[in-house]
Amino acid sequence: MKRLIALTALLFFPIVLWAAAKSLNVTETVEIAAPPDVVWNKVKDFNGLHTWHPAVTKTEIVKGDNKKGAVRVLTLGDGGTIKEELLGHAKKSQSFKYKIIEGVLPVSEYVSTVNVKPGKDGGSLVTWTGNFKRKNTGDNPGKDEDDKTAVDTITSVYKADSRI
């Protein structure tokens, strides 16, 4: 009987851990009154986020360039940093995919895609999608470490007024 209880506990324990932090998703699409090629030329530069995102004051490539495997460090207005790796860059579909390696945002396992498509009247639609978990993946996250905080933070990043 003890073995059965121990075996049940071993089988159940990973399920409890897995359930502690679920996958979260945020997708935001903005319309920009500029042609897709103009917008793509601005956002495709993995070393240029600081030129169009108001929260980023500096972007520095620390490995590679605008190709898969490049690593950048973003410096935010409050001095915090985020290290990201470029996972893919598709000129034809005007999209790129990256992940956060480490940083101050309350997320973990963050992977994101940015995509530029034609919009109305010659403008552009930019869609930014992120999949992630909260940073504190335990079953009892502290204040400002819960799923809502993670989703709200990423939503605010995506909704920031760009300088495109």
mmCIF file of the C-alpha atoms, coordinates in Angstrom:
data_MODEL
# 
_entry.id   MODEL 
# 
loop_
_atom_site.group_PDB 
_atom_site.id 
_atom_site.type_symbol 
_atom_site.label_atom_id 
_atom_site.label_alt_id 
_atom_site.label_comp_id 
_atom_site.label_asym_id 
_atom_site.label_entity_id 
_atom_site.label_seq_id 
_atom_site.pdbx_PDB_ins_code 
_atom_site.Cartn_x 
_atom_site.Cartn_y 
_atom_site.Cartn_z 
_atom_site.occupancy 
_atom_site.B_iso_or_equiv 
_atom_site.pdbx_formal_charge 
_atom_site.auth_seq_id 
_atom_site.auth_comp_id 
_atom_site.auth_asym_id 
_atom_site.auth_atom_id 
_atom_site.pdbx_PDB_model_num 
ATOM 1   C CA . MET A 1 1   ? 0.000  0.000  0.000   1.00 0.00 ? 1   MET A CA 1 
ATOM 2   C CA . LYS A 1 2   ? 2.868  2.392  0.845   1.00 0.00 ? 2   LYS A CA 1 
ATOM 3   C CA . ARG A 1 3   ? 4.392  1.742  -2.574  1.00 0.00 ? 3   ARG A CA 1 
ATOM 4   C CA . LEU A 1 4   ? 1.088  2.503  -4.281  1.00 0.00 ? 4   LEU A CA 1 
ATOM 5   C CA . ILE A 1 5   ? 0.782  5.793  -2.379  1.00 0.00 ? 5   ILE A CA 1 
ATOM 6   C CA . ALA A 1 6   ? 4.394  6.701  -3.189  1.00 0.00 ? 6   ALA A CA 1 
ATOM 7   C CA . LEU A 1 7   ? 3.911  5.848  -6.872  1.00 0.00 ? 7   LEU A CA 1 
ATOM 8   C CA . THR A 1 8   ? 0.697  7.880  -7.025  1.00 0.00 ? 8   THR A CA 1 
ATOM 9   C CA . ALA A 1 9   ? 2.454  10.838 -5.415  1.00 0.00 ? 9   ALA A CA 1 
ATOM 10  C CA . LEU A 1 10  ? 5.326  10.638 -7.917  1.00 0.00 ? 10  LEU A CA 1 
ATOM 11  C CA . LEU A 1 11  ? 2.934  10.542 -10.842 1.00 0.00 ? 11  LEU A CA 1 
ATOM 12  C CA . PHE A 1 12  ? 0.743  13.347 -9.495  1.00 0.00 ? 12  PHE A CA 1 
ATOM 13  C CA . PHE A 1 13  ? 3.552  15.724 -8.428  1.00 0.00 ? 13  PHE A CA 1 
ATOM 14  C CA . PRO A 1 14  ? 4.626  16.746 -11.994 1.00 0.00 ? 14  PRO A CA 1 
ATOM 15  C CA . ILE A 1 15  ? 0.991  17.496 -12.876 1.00 0.00 ? 15  ILE A CA 1 
ATOM 16  C CA . VAL A 1 16  ? 0.736  19.871 -9.915  1.00 0.00 ? 16  VAL A CA 1 
ATOM 17  C CA . LEU A 1 17  ? 3.958  21.634 -10.940 1.00 0.00 ? 17  LEU A CA 1 
ATOM 18  C CA . TRP A 1 18  ? 2.833  21.892 -14.554 1.00 0.00 ? 18  TRP A CA 1 
ATOM 19  C CA . ALA A 1 19  ? -0.459 23.425 -13.519 1.00 0.00 ? 19  ALA A CA 1 
ATOM 20  C CA . ALA A 1 20  ? 1.225  26.150 -11.436 1.00 0.00 ? 20  ALA A CA 1 
ATOM 21  C CA . ALA A 1 21  ? 2.072  28.417 -14.390 1.00 0.00 ? 21  ALA A CA 1 
ATOM 22  C CA . LYS A 1 22  ? 0.051  28.173 -17.575 1.00 0.00 ? 22  LYS A CA 1 
ATOM 23  C CA . SER A 1 23  ? 0.997  29.507 -20.973 1.00 0.00 ? 23  SER A CA 1 
ATOM 24  C CA . LEU A 1 24  ? -0.194 33.044 -21.601 1.00 0.00 ? 24  LEU A CA 1 
ATOM 25  C CA . ASN A 1 25  ? -0.702 34.899 -24.881 1.00 0.00 ? 25  ASN A CA 1 
ATOM 26  C CA . VAL A 1 26  ? -0.976 38.514 -25.939 1.00 0.00 ? 26  VAL A CA 1 
ATOM 27  C CA . THR A 1 27  ? -1.643 39.737 -29.478 1.00 0.00 ? 27  THR A CA 1 
ATOM 28  C CA . GLU A 1 28  ? -1.956 43.392 -30.412 1.00 0.00 ? 28  GLU A CA 1 
ATOM 29  C CA . THR A 1 29  ? -2.414 44.832 -33.885 1.00 0.00 ? 29  THR A CA 1 
ATOM 30  C CA . VAL A 1 30  ? -1.942 48.508 -34.674 1.00 0.00 ? 30  VAL A CA 1 
ATOM 31  C CA . GLU A 1 31  ? -2.631 50.405 -37.841 1.00 0.00 ? 31  GLU A CA 1 
ATOM 32  C CA . ILE A 1 32  ? 0.111  52.754 -39.004 1.00 0.00 ? 32  ILE A CA 1 
ATOM 33  C CA . ALA A 1 33  ? -0.393 55.376 -41.695 1.00 0.00 ? 33  ALA A CA 1 
ATOM 34  C CA . ALA A 1 34  ? 2.786  54.455 -43.562 1.00 0.00 ? 34  ALA A CA 1 
ATOM 35  C CA . PRO A 1 35  ? 3.418  51.912 -46.334 1.00 0.00 ? 35  PRO A CA 1 
ATOM 36  C CA . PRO A 1 36  ? 4.415  48.390 -45.245 1.00 0.00 ? 36  PRO A CA 1 
ATOM 37  C CA . ASP A 1 37  ? 7.911  48.693 -46.750 1.00 0.00 ? 37  ASP A CA 1 
ATOM 38  C CA . VAL A 1 38  ? 8.572  51.874 -44.748 1.00 0.00 ? 38  VAL A CA 1 
ATOM 39  C CA . VAL A 1 39  ? 7.329  50.283 -41.536 1.00 0.00 ? 39  VAL A CA 1 
ATOM 40  C CA . TRP A 1 40  ? 9.224  47.036 -42.185 1.00 0.00 ? 40  TRP A CA 1 
ATOM 41  C CA . ASN A 1 41  ? 12.455 48.930 -42.854 1.00 0.00 ? 41  ASN A CA 1 
ATOM 42  C CA . LYS A 1 42  ? 12.073 50.535 -39.419 1.00 0.00 ? 42  LYS A CA 1 
ATOM 43  C CA . VAL A 1 43  ? 11.095 47.490 -37.319 1.00 0.00 ? 43  VAL A CA 1 
ATOM 44  C CA . LYS A 1 44  ? 13.262 44.829 -39.004 1.00 0.00 ? 44  LYS A CA 1 
ATOM 45  C CA . ASP A 1 45  ? 16.484 46.249 -37.556 1.00 0.00 ? 45  ASP A CA 1 
ATOM 46  C CA . PHE A 1 46  ? 17.135 44.052 -34.509 1.00 0.00 ? 46  PHE A CA 1 
ATOM 47  C CA . ASN A 1 47  ? 19.526 46.761 -33.318 1.00 0.00 ? 47  ASN A CA 1 
ATOM 48  C CA . GLY A 1 48  ? 17.003 49.585 -33.742 1.00 0.00 ? 48  GLY A CA 1 
ATOM 49  C CA . LEU A 1 49  ? 14.163 49.058 -31.251 1.00 0.00 ? 49  LEU A CA 1 
ATOM 50  C CA . HIS A 1 50  ? 15.192 52.220 -29.405 1.00 0.00 ? 50  HIS A CA 1 
ATOM 51  C CA . THR A 1 51  ? 14.471 54.251 -32.551 1.00 0.00 ? 51  THR A CA 1 
ATOM 52  C CA . TRP A 1 52  ? 10.746 53.452 -32.509 1.00 0.00 ? 52  TRP A CA 1 
ATOM 53  C CA . HIS A 1 53  ? 9.715  52.071 -29.081 1.00 0.00 ? 53  HIS A CA 1 
ATOM 54  C CA . PRO A 1 54  ? 9.389  54.793 -26.410 1.00 0.00 ? 54  PRO A CA 1 
ATOM 55  C CA . ALA A 1 55  ? 10.307 52.530 -23.456 1.00 0.00 ? 55  ALA A CA 1 
ATOM 56  C CA . VAL A 1 56  ? 13.699 51.583 -24.930 1.00 0.00 ? 56  VAL A CA 1 
ATOM 57  C CA . THR A 1 57  ? 16.529 54.113 -24.670 1.00 0.00 ? 57  THR A CA 1 
ATOM 58  C CA . LYS A 1 58  ? 19.323 51.953 -26.089 1.00 0.00 ? 58  LYS A CA 1 
ATOM 59  C CA . THR A 1 59  ? 19.689 48.789 -28.158 1.00 0.00 ? 59  THR A CA 1 
ATOM 60  C CA . GLU A 1 60  ? 23.037 47.030 -28.358 1.00 0.00 ? 60  GLU A CA 1 
ATOM 61  C CA . ILE A 1 61  ? 23.865 43.923 -30.378 1.00 0.00 ? 61  ILE A CA 1 
ATOM 62  C CA . VAL A 1 62  ? 26.188 41.798 -28.243 1.00 0.00 ? 62  VAL A CA 1 
ATOM 63  C CA . LYS A 1 63  ? 26.366 38.802 -30.617 1.00 0.00 ? 63  LYS A CA 1 
ATOM 64  C CA . GLY A 1 64  ? 25.829 38.520 -34.367 1.00 0.00 ? 64  GLY A CA 1 
ATOM 65  C CA . ASP A 1 65  ? 23.771 40.967 -36.433 1.00 0.00 ? 65  ASP A CA 1 
ATOM 66  C CA . ASN A 1 66  ? 20.297 41.013 -38.011 1.00 0.00 ? 66  ASN A CA 1 
ATOM 67  C CA . LYS A 1 67  ? 20.420 37.268 -38.601 1.00 0.00 ? 67  LYS A CA 1 
ATOM 68  C CA . LYS A 1 68  ? 19.160 34.255 -36.676 1.00 0.00 ? 68  LYS A CA 1 
ATOM 69  C CA . GLY A 1 69  ? 21.143 33.850 -33.470 1.00 0.00 ? 69  GLY A CA 1 
ATOM 70  C CA . ALA A 1 70  ? 21.845 37.552 -32.944 1.00 0.00 ? 70  ALA A CA 1 
ATOM 71  C CA . VAL A 1 71  ? 21.589 38.688 -29.316 1.00 0.00 ? 71  VAL A CA 1 
ATOM 72  C CA . ARG A 1 72  ? 20.683 42.208 -28.244 1.00 0.00 ? 72  ARG A CA 1 
ATOM 73  C CA . VAL A 1 73  ? 20.483 43.990 -24.909 1.00 0.00 ? 73  VAL A CA 1 
ATOM 74  C CA . LEU A 1 74  ? 17.748 46.576 -24.500 1.00 0.00 ? 74  LEU A CA 1 
ATOM 75  C CA . THR A 1 75  ? 18.138 49.346 -21.939 1.00 0.00 ? 75  THR A CA 1 
ATOM 76  C CA . LEU A 1 76  ? 14.868 50.757 -20.642 1.00 0.00 ? 76  LEU A CA 1 
ATOM 77  C CA . GLY A 1 77  ? 14.177 54.286 -19.451 1.00 0.00 ? 77  GLY A CA 1 
ATOM 78  C CA . ASP A 1 78  ? 14.445 53.228 -15.796 1.00 0.00 ? 78  ASP A CA 1 
ATOM 79  C CA . GLY A 1 79  ? 17.831 51.531 -16.417 1.00 0.00 ? 79  GLY A CA 1 
ATOM 80  C CA . GLY A 1 80  ? 16.488 47.960 -16.473 1.00 0.00 ? 80  GLY A CA 1 
ATOM 81  C CA . THR A 1 81  ? 17.737 45.643 -19.199 1.00 0.00 ? 81  THR A CA 1 
ATOM 82  C CA . ILE A 1 82  ? 16.356 42.826 -21.321 1.00 0.00 ? 82  ILE A CA 1 
ATOM 83  C CA . LYS A 1 83  ? 18.520 40.370 -23.291 1.00 0.00 ? 83  LYS A CA 1 
ATOM 84  C CA . GLU A 1 84  ? 16.867 38.890 -26.397 1.00 0.00 ? 84  GLU A CA 1 
ATOM 85  C CA . GLU A 1 85  ? 17.821 36.440 -29.133 1.00 0.00 ? 85  GLU A CA 1 
ATOM 86  C CA . LEU A 1 86  ? 16.634 36.649 -32.745 1.00 0.00 ? 86  LEU A CA 1 
ATOM 87  C CA . LEU A 1 87  ? 15.098 33.280 -33.674 1.00 0.00 ? 87  LEU A CA 1 
ATOM 88  C CA . GLY A 1 88  ? 14.150 34.050 -37.274 1.00 0.00 ? 88  GLY A CA 1 
ATOM 89  C CA . HIS A 1 89  ? 13.929 36.866 -39.762 1.00 0.00 ? 89  HIS A CA 1 
ATOM 90  C CA . ALA A 1 90  ? 11.727 36.578 -42.872 1.00 0.00 ? 90  ALA A CA 1 
ATOM 91  C CA . LYS A 1 91  ? 12.095 39.396 -45.390 1.00 0.00 ? 91  LYS A CA 1 
ATOM 92  C CA . LYS A 1 92  ? 9.445  37.999 -47.743 1.00 0.00 ? 92  LYS A CA 1 
ATOM 93  C CA . SER A 1 93  ? 6.690  37.801 -45.090 1.00 0.00 ? 93  SER A CA 1 
ATOM 94  C CA . GLN A 1 94  ? 8.026  40.891 -43.293 1.00 0.00 ? 94  GLN A CA 1 
ATOM 95  C CA . SER A 1 95  ? 8.204  39.209 -39.910 1.00 0.00 ? 95  SER A CA 1 
ATOM 96  C CA . PHE A 1 96  ? 10.697 38.243 -37.258 1.00 0.00 ? 96  PHE A CA 1 
ATOM 97  C CA . LYS A 1 97  ? 10.649 36.067 -34.169 1.00 0.00 ? 97  LYS A CA 1 
ATOM 98  C CA . TYR A 1 98  ? 12.680 36.440 -30.994 1.00 0.00 ? 98  TYR A CA 1 
ATOM 99  C CA . LYS A 1 99  ? 12.852 35.282 -27.373 1.00 0.00 ? 99  LYS A CA 1 
ATOM 100 C CA . ILE A 1 100 ? 13.793 36.868 -24.088 1.00 0.00 ? 100 ILE A CA 1 
ATOM 101 C CA . ILE A 1 101 ? 16.862 35.248 -22.561 1.00 0.00 ? 101 ILE A CA 1 
ATOM 102 C CA . GLU A 1 102 ? 16.767 37.286 -19.350 1.00 0.00 ? 102 GLU A CA 1 
ATOM 103 C CA . GLY A 1 103 ? 15.421 40.589 -18.137 1.00 0.00 ? 103 GLY A CA 1 
ATOM 104 C CA . VAL A 1 104 ? 13.334 42.719 -15.835 1.00 0.00 ? 104 VAL A CA 1 
ATOM 105 C CA . LEU A 1 105 ? 9.922  41.904 -17.294 1.00 0.00 ? 105 LEU A CA 1 
ATOM 106 C CA . PRO A 1 106 ? 7.707  39.638 -15.127 1.00 0.00 ? 106 PRO A CA 1 
ATOM 107 C CA . VAL A 1 107 ? 7.711  36.850 -17.750 1.00 0.00 ? 107 VAL A CA 1 
ATOM 108 C CA . SER A 1 108 ? 9.542  33.616 -18.539 1.00 0.00 ? 108 SER A CA 1 
ATOM 109 C CA . GLU A 1 109 ? 9.695  31.403 -21.625 1.00 0.00 ? 109 GLU A CA 1 
ATOM 110 C CA . TYR A 1 110 ? 8.770  34.481 -23.692 1.00 0.00 ? 110 TYR A CA 1 
ATOM 111 C CA . VAL A 1 111 ? 8.729  34.061 -27.485 1.00 0.00 ? 111 VAL A CA 1 
ATOM 112 C CA . SER A 1 112 ? 7.349  36.767 -29.751 1.00 0.00 ? 112 SER A CA 1 
ATOM 113 C CA . THR A 1 113 ? 6.651  37.491 -33.408 1.00 0.00 ? 113 THR A CA 1 
ATOM 114 C CA . VAL A 1 114 ? 6.342  40.868 -35.111 1.00 0.00 ? 114 VAL A CA 1 
ATOM 115 C CA . ASN A 1 115 ? 4.614  40.924 -38.504 1.00 0.00 ? 115 ASN A CA 1 
ATOM 116 C CA . VAL A 1 116 ? 3.985  43.798 -40.936 1.00 0.00 ? 116 VAL A CA 1 
ATOM 117 C CA . LYS A 1 117 ? 1.174  43.516 -43.521 1.00 0.00 ? 117 LYS A CA 1 
ATOM 118 C CA . PRO A 1 118 ? -0.586 45.914 -45.863 1.00 0.00 ? 118 PRO A CA 1 
ATOM 119 C CA . GLY A 1 119 ? -3.413 47.871 -44.246 1.00 0.00 ? 119 GLY A CA 1 
ATOM 120 C CA . LYS A 1 120 ? -6.077 50.302 -45.397 1.00 0.00 ? 120 LYS A CA 1 
ATOM 121 C CA . ASP A 1 121 ? -5.358 53.164 -47.778 1.00 0.00 ? 121 ASP A CA 1 
ATOM 122 C CA . GLY A 1 122 ? -1.716 52.159 -48.328 1.00 0.00 ? 122 GLY A CA 1 
ATOM 123 C CA . GLY A 1 123 ? -0.991 51.928 -44.603 1.00 0.00 ? 123 GLY A CA 1 
ATOM 124 C CA . SER A 1 124 ? 0.274  49.021 -42.545 1.00 0.00 ? 124 SER A CA 1 
ATOM 125 C CA . LEU A 1 125 ? -0.986 46.595 -39.947 1.00 0.00 ? 125 LEU A CA 1 
ATOM 126 C CA . VAL A 1 126 ? 1.646  45.591 -37.420 1.00 0.00 ? 126 VAL A CA 1 
ATOM 127 C CA . THR A 1 127 ? 0.823  42.541 -35.307 1.00 0.00 ? 127 THR A CA 1 
ATOM 128 C CA . TRP A 1 128 ? 2.922  41.756 -32.238 1.00 0.00 ? 128 TRP A CA 1 
ATOM 129 C CA . THR A 1 129 ? 2.243  38.377 -30.632 1.00 0.00 ? 129 THR A CA 1 
ATOM 130 C CA . GLY A 1 130 ? 3.820  36.956 -27.497 1.00 0.00 ? 130 GLY A CA 1 
ATOM 131 C CA . ASN A 1 131 ? 3.596  33.570 -25.802 1.00 0.00 ? 131 ASN A CA 1 
ATOM 132 C CA . PHE A 1 132 ? 5.031  33.274 -22.301 1.00 0.00 ? 132 PHE A CA 1 
ATOM 133 C CA . LYS A 1 133 ? 4.558  32.313 -18.666 1.00 0.00 ? 133 LYS A CA 1 
ATOM 134 C CA . ARG A 1 134 ? 4.790  34.535 -15.633 1.00 0.00 ? 134 ARG A CA 1 
ATOM 135 C CA . LYS A 1 135 ? 8.325  34.823 -14.242 1.00 0.00 ? 135 LYS A CA 1 
ATOM 136 C CA . ASN A 1 136 ? 7.394  33.296 -10.887 1.00 0.00 ? 136 ASN A CA 1 
ATOM 137 C CA . THR A 1 137 ? 6.112  29.917 -12.056 1.00 0.00 ? 137 THR A CA 1 
ATOM 138 C CA . GLY A 1 138 ? 5.370  28.632 -8.546  1.00 0.00 ? 138 GLY A CA 1 
ATOM 139 C CA . ASP A 1 139 ? 1.829  27.917 -7.395  1.00 0.00 ? 139 ASP A CA 1 
ATOM 140 C CA . ASN A 1 140 ? 1.753  30.945 -5.073  1.00 0.00 ? 140 ASN A CA 1 
ATOM 141 C CA . PRO A 1 141 ? 3.229  33.923 -6.927  1.00 0.00 ? 141 PRO A CA 1 
ATOM 142 C CA . GLY A 1 142 ? 3.737  37.069 -4.870  1.00 0.00 ? 142 GLY A CA 1 
ATOM 143 C CA . LYS A 1 143 ? 2.114  40.437 -5.383  1.00 0.00 ? 143 LYS A CA 1 
ATOM 144 C CA . ASP A 1 144 ? 2.694  41.690 -8.929  1.00 0.00 ? 144 ASP A CA 1 
ATOM 145 C CA . GLU A 1 145 ? 4.004  38.259 -9.995  1.00 0.00 ? 145 GLU A CA 1 
ATOM 146 C CA . ASP A 1 146 ? 0.718  36.702 -11.137 1.00 0.00 ? 146 ASP A CA 1 
ATOM 147 C CA . ASP A 1 147 ? -0.637 35.927 -14.622 1.00 0.00 ? 147 ASP A CA 1 
ATOM 148 C CA . LYS A 1 148 ? -2.542 39.224 -14.794 1.00 0.00 ? 148 LYS A CA 1 
ATOM 149 C CA . THR A 1 149 ? 0.616  41.236 -14.102 1.00 0.00 ? 149 THR A CA 1 
ATOM 150 C CA . ALA A 1 150 ? 2.516  39.346 -16.816 1.00 0.00 ? 150 ALA A CA 1 
ATOM 151 C CA . VAL A 1 151 ? -0.280 39.824 -19.381 1.00 0.00 ? 151 VAL A CA 1 
ATOM 152 C CA . ASP A 1 152 ? -0.823 43.489 -18.457 1.00 0.00 ? 152 ASP A CA 1 
ATOM 153 C CA . THR A 1 153 ? 2.911  44.216 -18.734 1.00 0.00 ? 153 THR A CA 1 
ATOM 154 C CA . ILE A 1 154 ? 3.273  42.660 -22.182 1.00 0.00 ? 154 ILE A CA 1 
ATOM 155 C CA . THR A 1 155 ? 0.051  44.321 -23.359 1.00 0.00 ? 155 THR A CA 1 
ATOM 156 C CA . SER A 1 156 ? 1.407  47.718 -22.297 1.00 0.00 ? 156 SER A CA 1 
ATOM 157 C CA . VAL A 1 157 ? 4.684  47.022 -24.125 1.00 0.00 ? 157 VAL A CA 1 
ATOM 158 C CA . TYR A 1 158 ? 2.795  46.190 -27.310 1.00 0.00 ? 158 TYR A CA 1 
ATOM 159 C CA . LYS A 1 159 ? 0.415  49.145 -27.023 1.00 0.00 ? 159 LYS A CA 1 
ATOM 160 C CA . ALA A 1 160 ? 3.106  51.780 -26.409 1.00 0.00 ? 160 ALA A CA 1 
ATOM 161 C CA . ASP A 1 161 ? 2.928  54.639 -28.901 1.00 0.00 ? 161 ASP A CA 1 
ATOM 162 C CA . SER A 1 162 ? 5.573  53.855 -31.481 1.00 0.00 ? 162 SER A CA 1 
ATOM 163 C CA . ARG A 1 163 ? 7.690  56.493 -33.161 1.00 0.00 ? 163 ARG A CA 1 
ATOM 164 C CA . ILE A 1 164 ? 7.280  54.993 -36.632 1.00 0.00 ? 164 ILE A CA 1 
# 
